[in-house]
Amino acid sequence: MSAMLLAATVLAALVSCAPAFEKKPAPAVTFMTIAGESIPLASLRGKVVLVNFWATDCPVCIREMPQLTETHKKFQTRHYETVAVAMWHDPPIRVVGYAEKNALPFKVAFDPVGELARAFGDLTLTPTTFVIDRRGDIVYRTVGAPDFKKLHELLDKKLGEKI
């Protein structure tokens, strides 16, 4: 019994000490997709954008891809965009092969020298997911697979907001 109480106390302390996420402007980056498109993030202003940093050798990333696909399909008609950014260490041939084999319905971009990962906060862990609101502010960040139920609630809320 005392071990459970100690664990609950430690968990409560960790949660209360964790820094709260503060929204901030998204970085001024340009995505280069596997289709050869150059997409400045600023050109997506007015849409809610989910940016997911992933890798083909990341088991959690691969497990969450079907849910990212579902999420994209659910919201794509409502001024929503998904951009999956392959990490710099991921061989382009594997990224393209995975995207084609799995018919990913959203934009897939390369980050060949880690410039995008640096711009989003020196990312090293995958998956890391961001949500950017219609005004261009990052309003959500998570490392690891998101809670998709909560993510959908957030997307629905942000898509309902006026610019």
N, C-alpha and C positions, 0 to 999 in steps of 0.2 A: 504494500500500500504506500509506504513512504517513497519508494522508487518512482511510482506514478506521480505522486505529488511533486517530487523534485523535477521530473521531466516536464510536467505542466508548468511549473514555475520558470524553468529555464526557457521553455518555448515562449511563454508570455514575455519574458525579459527580452528575448531576441527580437520578437515582433515589435515590441514597443521601442526598441533601440534602432530598428531599421529605419534608414532615412526615407521620408515620404517622397514619392515621385513628384517632381515639380515640372509642369509643362514648360517647354522652351522651344524656340524656333528651330525648325528642321534645318540641317546644314544645306548650303547651296552646292549641291552635287549634281552630276549628270550620270545617268545610268546608260551603259552600253549593253544592249541586249544581244542574245545569241542570234537574233534575226538581223543584226546589224543596225538597229535603230539607236539613235542617240536621244535620250529623254531627260531633259533637265527637270529636276524635281519641281522647280518653280512652275513649269508648264502644267503641272497637275493640280495647281492651286484651284480651289473650288470643289475638289473631290476629296473624299476620305481615302487615305492611302495606307495600306498595310505593307510594310517593308520587312521581309524575313531574310535574315542572314543564315545560310545553311551550307552543307557540304554533302557530297555523295557518299563520303565515308563516315557520316554521322548517323548512327542508328535511330536516334530520337528524331532527327530531321526527316529521315525516310519514313518513319512511322507517322509523322504528322502531315506529310504531303497530301494524303487523301482528304484530310480535314481542311487543309488550306484550299484545296480544290473545291470542296463543298462550300466553304465560306465564300470563295470568289463567285461561284455560280449563284449563290443565294443573294448576294448584294450587288452584283455587277451592273444591274439595270438602274441602280440608284446613285450614280455619280461616285462609284467606288472603284478602286484599282488595287491590284496586288502586284508587288515587284519582289521576286525571289532573287536574292543576290548570292551567287556562289562565291565562297571564300577564295582568297588568292591562291591557296595551295591546291585547290581542286583542278585537276587537268580538264581543260576545255572540252576535250573529246568525250570525257565521262559526263560532264554537265549536259552537253548537247544530247548525248545518247539517252540519258535518263529523262530529260524533258520530252524528247520525241517518243520514247518507248511508253511513257506514262501520259502522253497527250496533255501536258500541263496547259491549262487554259489561260494562264496569266503570263505577264512579262517575266522572263528569266534573264538576269543580267550577270555579267562577269565583273570581278573585282581583281584584275590581274596583278596589281602591285599593292593591294591592301588600302588603297586611297579611300574607298567608301567606308571600310571598317574603321579607319582612323577618324574620318569625319563624323561618324556616329558615336564616337567615344572610345576609340582604341579597342574595338571588339576583338576578342580572341575565342570566345565560347560560342558554340552553335548548339541548337538554334537560338538566335536572339531575334525577337520580334518587336517592331515598333508600330504604333498607329499614329498617323499624322492627320490632324483635323483639316477642315476646309480652309482655315486661315493660314495653314502652313506650320502649325505648332505640333510638336511631339506631345501627345497626351497619354501615351502608354508605352511601357517597355517591360519586356519579360525575357528572362534567360531560361531556356528549357521550353518544353511544350506548353503553350498557353492553356488555360482553362477555357475551352472553346465556348461553353455556355456563357460565361462571363464576357468573353471577347465578343460574341454575337450581340449581347446586350449593349456593350459599349458602342459597337459599330452602329447598331440601330439608333442609339441615342445621338451619336455624332452625325449620322446621316440625316436626322430630323432637325438638326440645328440650322438656323439661317446663317449666312455668311456675314 
